């Protein structure tokens, strides 16, 4: 356990002028209040607050924050009161402790039993707490980090619940605040609980790679230092392997096998000034070949949390791709502490770091677009996208910078400029070339939006955009146009939902639900149900909480989508084989009914001039059965037991193999075709990624063939 002497020494390392008496007093008070309390591991409970305070010393935070960490559980878990803490430690610390106590009781996780209305309200409270004093969130993040480090003492079900909440809420929040080291550790600790098999697969691949290639990090670090010395530059070089979860996520996002990832290793070069950053960049690109499209200059275009650095990927020793980050020492301090750098001490005084952002301004940029959301769904969309998405920066034709979340499209770009421009968009040019509206934008691209009078948003646009602002504007426009039709459809859906639970739908019941969900009235509620913005089931659950535990609705495999007319035939396109969870659009085929294509299917590009054939579709909400066939191509080692292992992995993931054949046989490897049946996109990604992580699987690809008949 960390003693008061240990803690004071940690604080004095960066703040020799700290209030040692205050810290010792808080330590003694917290230990006394928690006397007789124990953690699940059997340790005295106060070991936890002391460890949280120690974590915060790594960020060089002020005395008030350290004391708050020591006292953060006293109001909730002991006989201590706000008034007592205020009298003993002052108003500032009492407010911070009270703020952390309130955050502890918020249900932010999507898996919580609270309704979306409650979840949205809790997110609002989180933002309010952040806006009042960001140090409250810093203590809460350190609290969660220590709990995750010691999670093994909890029962398995509780471990999974805490790990998922960490992955969904706290890790992305730490990343958004610029504390990337904390985000990576939180993610990896949660990954260890949620998917230990996948994590172990990644670690096994690292061991195999090190055995085959030796210590790559030490060799590349030495190469970089040699280049700096030759040029007479004084720089510090660090190298490391990426965390298992970071690798797993990239394997899923990019559908790449482990051996095709380009940034398994990362290197940081820290120099004295900005001019040296660009000089080092020239050295690196002169010594190794730069990888096109993998260069980002966050010095000239810093992130909103103050992060500045140059990122580039090069083909290093033995042709291995490595990521290199170049920054100054002051930039590195902000990169490590993020927004917390505002409070950081150095040699007994607040650090005058020119790159540290003002927390109040950072909170303002985070929340300025969250107040216009009309309902809970829109607010949750806004807050999760704004808080948890990485950013891309694109330019207007005049050179103005538009900041968007990663995954944004030209439509998002148009709505970010002005709702009127978004509504009137007909096409877009990216870097001078005409592109489909669903194209994903990348950093540094120039985007030109082409508009036309009389153009109105289409229902299918909701599936094309990524930002909450764009989705909200499109839905608002569609509601205005189709309100009467949506009201009729919503009334029918609500009637069926009420009948399913043995209740009668009345106008009074609808008005009560509308008021509880903060809609304008029953008509507004029905229109939103009809527009598929909220489910009729959620309305029933709002009125009758005792029915909230109803099982998730099983989706009929014959009609898994919403948007079909009665009697219309439906099937999935063979060319792209879309699965639930992927964005889709329907295309009418004479004599064949509606065929659902994935939104990125190459076939759609040939149908852009036939808008009359396009139908707005989306997958029904609920549990889909594992009947959606997907074709895979695997390259596996020609060794005994490998094929059996592949089949076992697929079976362990609860997927069925409907077809398997050999495409190519070589002395050292086989290429095989496998057709599996999955329930949704998440199910498919889990299978693809765990197969890719296997050392005997060289490559696994999802097969999509535009020549296959729809």
Buried (B, 14 or more C-beta within 10 A) or exposed (E): EBEBEEBBEBBBEBBEEBBBEBBBBBBEBBBEBBEEEEBEEEBBBBBBBBBBBBBBBBBBBBBBBBBBBBBBBBBBBBEBEBEBBBEBBEEBBBBBBBBBBBBBEBBBBBEBEBBBBBBBBBBBBBBEBBBEBBBBBBBBBBBBBBBBEBBEEBEEEEBBBBBBBBBBBBBBBBBBBBBBBBBBBBBBBBBBBBBEEBBEBBEBBBEEBEEEEEEBBEBBBBBBBEBBEEBEBEBEBBBEBBBBBBBBBBBBEEBBBBEEBBBBBBBBBBBEEBEBBBBBBEBBBEBBEBBEEBBBBBBEBBBBBBBBBBBBBBBBEEEBBBBBBBBBEBBBBBBBBBBBBBBBBEEEEBBEBEBBBEBEEBBEEBBEBBEEBBBBBBBBBBBBBBBBBEBBBBBBEEEEEBBBBBBBBBBBBBBBBEBEBBBBBEBBBBEEEEBBBBBBBBBBBBBBBBBEEEEEBBBBBBBBBBBBBBBBBBBBBBBEEBBEEBBEBBBBBBEEBBEBBEBEBEEEBBBBBBEBBEBEEBBBBBBBBBBBBBBBBBBBBBBBEEBBEEEEEEBEEEEBBEBBEEEEEBEBBBBBBBBBBBBBBBBBBEEEBBBBBBBBBBBBEEBEEEEEEBBBBBBBBBEBBBEBBBBBBBBBBEEEEBBEBBEEBBEEBEBEBEEBEEEEEEEEBBBBBBBBBBBBBEBBBBBBBBBBBBBBBBBBBBEBEBEBEB
